Structure formats: structure tokens, C-alpha cells
């Protein structure tokens, strides 16, 4: 069977971000508390 990209924390296959290996929901939570290095809220 075809292997689908899944979030390493939740196992969620939708909304997956390949660069981080996370779903968008977990990415947002971790980025907000500063767990992801180099990720900041964008402002210009």
C-alpha cells in the first residue's frame, strides 16, 4: 500500500507539513510556545 505522510505526534494525515513532519495543528501549538527553532510569527 502507498505510504502516506503523517504527523509524528498525532498520526494525522491531513494538513501535513513535510518540512517539519507535523500536522498544521501541532505545528501551530509548538511554534506558539517556541518549541520550533527559527519559527516566528510573521510581521512586516
PyMOL Python script that loads the backbone (N, CA, C, O; Angstrom):
from pymol import cmd

cmd.read_pdbstr("""\
ATOM      1  N   UNK A   1       0.841  -1.198   0.000  1.00  0.00           N
ATOM      2  CA  UNK A   1       0.000   0.000   0.000  1.00  0.00           C
ATOM      3  C   UNK A   1       0.874   1.246   0.000  1.00  0.00           C
ATOM      4  O   UNK A   1       2.040   1.205   0.394  1.00  0.00           O
ATOM      5  N   UNK A   2       0.300   2.336  -0.442  1.00  0.00           N
ATOM      6  CA  UNK A   2       1.034   3.590  -0.527  1.00  0.00           C
ATOM      7  C   UNK A   2       1.210   4.195   0.862  1.00  0.00           C
ATOM      8  O   UNK A   2       0.268   4.280   1.650  1.00  0.00           O
ATOM      9  N   UNK A   3       2.441   4.612   1.138  1.00  0.00           N
ATOM     10  CA  UNK A   3       2.715   5.195   2.446  1.00  0.00           C
ATOM     11  C   UNK A   3       2.342   6.669   2.438  1.00  0.00           C
ATOM     12  O   UNK A   3       2.792   7.429   1.581  1.00  0.00           O
ATOM     13  N   UNK A   4       1.525   7.062   3.390  1.00  0.00           N
ATOM     14  CA  UNK A   4       1.054   8.438   3.445  1.00  0.00           C
ATOM     15  C   UNK A   4       1.812   9.213   4.518  1.00  0.00           C
ATOM     16  O   UNK A   4       2.151   8.676   5.573  1.00  0.00           O
ATOM     17  N   UNK A   5       2.068  10.476   4.230  1.00  0.00           N
ATOM     18  CA  UNK A   5       2.741  11.319   5.221  1.00  0.00           C
ATOM     19  C   UNK A   5       1.820  11.542   6.416  1.00  0.00           C
ATOM     20  O   UNK A   5       0.650  11.890   6.262  1.00  0.00           O
ATOM     21  N   UNK A   6       2.366  11.336   7.599  1.00  0.00           N
ATOM     22  CA  UNK A   6       1.566  11.517   8.804  1.00  0.00           C
ATOM     23  C   UNK A   6       2.339  12.315   9.851  1.00  0.00           C
ATOM     24  O   UNK A   6       3.569  12.280   9.908  1.00  0.00           O
ATOM     25  N   UNK A   7       1.590  13.025  10.664  1.00  0.00           N
ATOM     26  CA  UNK A   7       2.175  13.775  11.772  1.00  0.00           C
ATOM     27  C   UNK A   7       2.833  12.792  12.736  1.00  0.00           C
ATOM     28  O   UNK A   7       2.238  11.771  13.081  1.00  0.00           O
ATOM     29  N   UNK A   8       4.057  13.093  13.173  1.00  0.00           N
ATOM     30  CA  UNK A   8       4.771  12.183  14.070  1.00  0.00           C
ATOM     31  C   UNK A   8       4.161  12.167  15.475  1.00  0.00           C
ATOM     32  O   UNK A   8       4.343  11.200  16.215  1.00  0.00           O
ATOM     33  N   UNK A   9       3.447  13.219  15.844  1.00  0.00           N
ATOM     34  CA  UNK A   9       2.865  13.289  17.183  1.00  0.00           C
ATOM     35  C   UNK A   9       1.438  12.755  17.238  1.00  0.00           C
ATOM     36  O   UNK A   9       1.083  12.019  18.158  1.00  0.00           O
ATOM     37  N   UNK A  10       0.615  13.126  16.249  1.00  0.00           N
ATOM     38  CA  UNK A  10      -0.806  12.771  16.305  1.00  0.00           C
ATOM     39  C   UNK A  10      -1.209  11.686  15.320  1.00  0.00           C
ATOM     40  O   UNK A  10      -2.263  11.071  15.479  1.00  0.00           O
ATOM     41  N   UNK A  11      -0.383  11.440  14.300  1.00  0.00           N
ATOM     42  CA  UNK A  11      -0.738  10.456  13.288  1.00  0.00           C
ATOM     43  C   UNK A  11      -1.703  10.991  12.252  1.00  0.00           C
ATOM     44  O   UNK A  11      -2.213  10.239  11.423  1.00  0.00           O
ATOM     45  N   UNK A  12      -1.952  12.278  12.296  1.00  0.00           N
ATOM     46  CA  UNK A  12      -2.889  12.913  11.371  1.00  0.00           C
ATOM     47  C   UNK A  12      -2.281  12.992   9.972  1.00  0.00           C
ATOM     48  O   UNK A  12      -1.115  13.356   9.821  1.00  0.00           O
ATOM     49  N   UNK A  13      -3.068  12.651   8.949  1.00  0.00           N
ATOM     50  CA  UNK A  13      -2.548  12.655   7.579  1.00  0.00           C
ATOM     51  C   UNK A  13      -2.929  13.916   6.812  1.00  0.00           C
ATOM     52  O   UNK A  13      -2.264  14.278   5.841  1.00  0.00           O
ATOM     53  N   UNK A  14      -3.978  14.573   7.236  1.00  0.00           N
ATOM     54  CA  UNK A  14      -4.380  15.813   6.560  1.00  0.00           C
ATOM     55  C   UNK A  14      -3.673  17.008   7.175  1.00  0.00           C
ATOM     56  O   UNK A  14      -3.379  17.011   8.370  1.00  0.00           O
ATOM     57  N   UNK A  15      -3.401  18.015   6.371  1.00  0.00           N
ATOM     58  CA  UNK A  15      -2.748  19.211   6.877  1.00  0.00           C
ATOM     59  C   UNK A  15      -1.329  18.944   7.327  1.00  0.00           C
ATOM     60  O   UNK A  15      -0.864  19.522   8.309  1.00  0.00           O
ATOM     61  N   UNK A  16      -0.635  18.063   6.610  1.00  0.00           N
ATOM     62  CA  UNK A  16       0.723  17.660   6.988  1.00  0.00           C
ATOM     63  C   UNK A  16       1.758  18.590   6.381  1.00  0.00           C
ATOM     64  O   UNK A  16       1.678  18.925   5.199  1.00  0.00           O
ATOM     65  N   UNK A  17       2.734  19.010   7.184  1.00  0.00           N
ATOM     66  CA  UNK A  17       3.819  19.865   6.711  1.00  0.00           C
ATOM     67  C   UNK A  17       5.086  19.020   6.615  1.00  0.00           C
ATOM     68  O   UNK A  17       5.668  18.647   7.633  1.00  0.00           O
ATOM     69  N   UNK A  18       5.505  18.722   5.401  1.00  0.00           N
ATOM     70  CA  UNK A  18       6.637  17.809   5.177  1.00  0.00           C
ATOM     71  C   UNK A  18       7.927  18.320   5.816  1.00  0.00           C
ATOM     72  O   UNK A  18       8.699  17.536   6.369  1.00  0.00           O
ATOM     73  N   UNK A  19       8.159  19.612   5.742  1.00  0.00           N
ATOM     74  CA  UNK A  19       9.400  20.190   6.273  1.00  0.00           C
ATOM     75  C   UNK A  19       9.578  19.919   7.771  1.00  0.00           C
ATOM     76  O   UNK A  19      10.700  19.762   8.252  1.00  0.00           O
ATOM     77  N   UNK A  20       8.473  19.866   8.492  1.00  0.00           N
ATOM     78  CA  UNK A  20       8.547  19.681   9.943  1.00  0.00           C
ATOM     79  C   UNK A  20       8.083  18.307  10.408  1.00  0.00           C
ATOM     80  O   UNK A  20       8.344  17.916  11.545  1.00  0.00           O
ATOM     81  N   UNK A  21       7.396  17.571   9.536  1.00  0.00           N
ATOM     82  CA  UNK A  21       6.903  16.251   9.923  1.00  0.00           C
ATOM     83  C   UNK A  21       5.721  16.312  10.869  1.00  0.00           C
ATOM     84  O   UNK A  21       5.429  15.351  11.581  1.00  0.00           O
ATOM     85  N   UNK A  22       5.041  17.456  10.869  1.00  0.00           N
ATOM     86  CA  UNK A  22       3.927  17.661  11.790  1.00  0.00           C
ATOM     87  C   UNK A  22       2.667  18.074  11.045  1.00  0.00           C
ATOM     88  O   UNK A  22       2.730  18.546   9.909  1.00  0.00           O
ATOM     89  N   UNK A  23       1.521  17.892  11.696  1.00  0.00           N
ATOM     90  CA  UNK A  23       0.283  18.422  11.141  1.00  0.00           C
ATOM     91  C   UNK A  23       0.242  19.916  11.458  1.00  0.00           C
ATOM     92  O   UNK A  23       0.938  20.394  12.353  1.00  0.00           O
ATOM     93  N   UNK A  24      -0.581  20.635  10.715  1.00  0.00           N
ATOM     94  CA  UNK A  24      -0.648  22.091  10.894  1.00  0.00           C
ATOM     95  C   UNK A  24      -1.078  22.474  12.303  1.00  0.00           C
ATOM     96  O   UNK A  24      -0.667  23.517  12.813  1.00  0.00           O
ATOM     97  N   UNK A  25      -1.894  21.649  12.933  1.00  0.00           N
ATOM     98  CA  UNK A  25      -2.395  21.950  14.274  1.00  0.00           C
ATOM     99  C   UNK A  25      -1.278  21.852  15.312  1.00  0.00           C
ATOM    100  O   UNK A  25      -1.115  22.745  16.145  1.00  0.00           O
ATOM    101  N   UNK A  26      -0.508  20.754  15.256  1.00  0.00           N
ATOM    102  CA  UNK A  26       0.601  20.596  16.190  1.00  0.00           C
ATOM    103  C   UNK A  26       1.697  21.617  15.909  1.00  0.00           C
ATOM    104  O   UNK A  26       2.337  22.125  16.830  1.00  0.00           O
ATOM    105  N   UNK A  27       1.907  21.914  14.619  1.00  0.00           N
ATOM    106  CA  UNK A  27       2.904  22.919  14.250  1.00  0.00           C
ATOM    107  C   UNK A  27       2.567  24.256  14.897  1.00  0.00           C
ATOM    108  O   UNK A  27       3.440  24.922  15.452  1.00  0.00           O
ATOM    109  N   UNK A  28       1.299  24.643  14.821  1.00  0.00           N
ATOM    110  CA  UNK A  28       0.859  25.917  15.375  1.00  0.00           C
ATOM    111  C   UNK A  28       1.059  25.963  16.891  1.00  0.00           C
ATOM    112  O   UNK A  28       1.544  26.958  17.429  1.00  0.00           O
ATOM    113  N   UNK A  29       0.687  24.894  17.564  1.00  0.00           N
ATOM    114  CA  UNK A  29       0.835  24.846  19.021  1.00  0.00           C
ATOM    115  C   UNK A  29       2.299  24.907  19.446  1.00  0.00           C
ATOM    116  O   UNK A  29       2.649  25.645  20.367  1.00  0.00           O
ATOM    117  N   UNK A  30       3.158  24.129  18.775  1.00  0.00           N
ATOM    118  CA  UNK A  30       4.576  24.101  19.135  1.00  0.00           C
ATOM    119  C   UNK A  30       5.276  25.408  18.785  1.00  0.00           C
ATOM    120  O   UNK A  30       6.135  25.878  19.531  1.00  0.00           O
ATOM    121  N   UNK A  31       4.908  25.994  17.651  1.00  0.00           N
ATOM    122  CA  UNK A  31       5.540  27.248  17.240  1.00  0.00           C
ATOM    123  C   UNK A  31       5.176  28.372  18.207  1.00  0.00           C
ATOM    124  O   UNK A  31       5.998  29.244  18.490  1.00  0.00           O
ATOM    125  N   UNK A  32       3.951  28.348  18.710  1.00  0.00           N
ATOM    126  CA  UNK A  32       3.488  29.405  19.603  1.00  0.00           C
ATOM    127  C   UNK A  32       4.239  29.414  20.929  1.00  0.00           C
ATOM    128  O   UNK A  32       4.488  30.479  21.494  1.00  0.00           O
ATOM    129  N   UNK A  33       4.600  28.240  21.427  1.00  0.00           N
ATOM    130  CA  UNK A  33       5.322  28.174  22.703  1.00  0.00           C
ATOM    131  C   UNK A  33       6.836  28.156  22.521  1.00  0.00           C
ATOM    132  O   UNK A  33       7.581  28.028  23.492  1.00  0.00           O
ATOM    133  N   UNK A  34       7.295  28.288  21.255  1.00  0.00           N
ATOM    134  CA  UNK A  34       8.724  28.402  20.994  1.00  0.00           C
ATOM    135  C   UNK A  34       9.477  27.090  20.938  1.00  0.00           C
ATOM    136  O   UNK A  34      10.694  27.076  21.122  1.00  0.00           O
ATOM    137  N   UNK A  35       8.791  25.990  20.690  1.00  0.00           N
ATOM    138  CA  UNK A  35       9.453  24.683  20.614  1.00  0.00           C
ATOM    139  C   UNK A  35      10.172  24.470  19.287  1.00  0.00           C
ATOM    140  O   UNK A  35      11.091  23.655  19.209  1.00  0.00           O
ATOM    141  N   UNK A  36       9.769  25.188  18.247  1.00  0.00           N
ATOM    142  CA  UNK A  36      10.365  25.011  16.922  1.00  0.00           C
ATOM    143  C   UNK A  36      11.376  26.120  16.667  1.00  0.00           C
ATOM    144  O   UNK A  36      11.015  27.294  16.586  1.00  0.00           O
ATOM    145  N   UNK A  37      12.629  25.746  16.543  1.00  0.00           N
ATOM    146  CA  UNK A  37      13.685  26.733  16.340  1.00  0.00           C
ATOM    147  C   UNK A  37      13.531  27.451  15.004  1.00  0.00           C
ATOM    148  O   UNK A  37      13.255  26.822  13.983  1.00  0.00           O
ATOM    149  N   UNK A  38      13.708  28.746  15.017  1.00  0.00           N
ATOM    150  CA  UNK A  38      13.674  29.526  13.786  1.00  0.00           C
ATOM    151  C   UNK A  38      12.288  29.863  13.291  1.00  0.00           C
ATOM    152  O   UNK A  38      12.147  30.464  12.226  1.00  0.00           O
ATOM    153  N   UNK A  39      11.259  29.493  14.036  1.00  0.00           N
ATOM    154  CA  UNK A  39       9.890  29.785  13.604  1.00  0.00           C
ATOM    155  C   UNK A  39       9.345  30.926  14.446  1.00  0.00           C
ATOM    156  O   UNK A  39       9.239  30.821  15.668  1.00  0.00           O
ATOM    157  N   UNK A  40       9.002  32.015  13.775  1.00  0.00           N
ATOM    158  CA  UNK A  40       8.424  33.165  14.464  1.00  0.00           C
ATOM    159  C   UNK A  40       7.186  33.627  13.719  1.00  0.00           C
ATOM    160  O   UNK A  40       7.018  33.316  12.540  1.00  0.00           O
ATOM    161  N   UNK A  41       6.327  34.359  14.387  1.00  0.00           N
ATOM    162  CA  UNK A  41       5.164  34.926  13.714  1.00  0.00           C
ATOM    163  C   UNK A  41       5.651  35.955  12.713  1.00  0.00           C
ATOM    164  O   UNK A  41       6.566  36.730  12.994  1.00  0.00           O
ATOM    165  N   UNK A  42       5.039  35.955  11.557  1.00  0.00           N
ATOM    166  CA  UNK A  42       5.469  36.906  10.530  1.00  0.00           C
ATOM    167  C   UNK A  42       4.840  38.271  10.789  1.00  0.00           C
ATOM    168  O   UNK A  42       3.668  38.374  11.150  1.00  0.00           O
ATOM    169  N   UNK A  43       5.634  39.304  10.599  1.00  0.00           N
ATOM    170  CA  UNK A  43       5.120  40.669  10.693  1.00  0.00           C
ATOM    171  C   UNK A  43       5.971  41.562   9.812  1.00  0.00           C
ATOM    172  O   UNK A  43       7.197  41.449   9.799  1.00  0.00           O
ATOM    173  N   UNK A  44       5.326  42.439   9.085  1.00  0.00           N
ATOM    174  CA  UNK A  44       6.058  43.340   8.201  1.00  0.00           C
ATOM    175  C   UNK A  44       5.326  44.648   8.051  1.00  0.00           C
ATOM    176  O   UNK A  44       5.792  45.539   7.340  1.00  0.00           O
TER     177      UNK A  44
END
""", "prot")
cmd.dss("prot")
cmd.show_as("cartoon", "prot")
cmd.util.cbc("prot")
cmd.orient("prot")
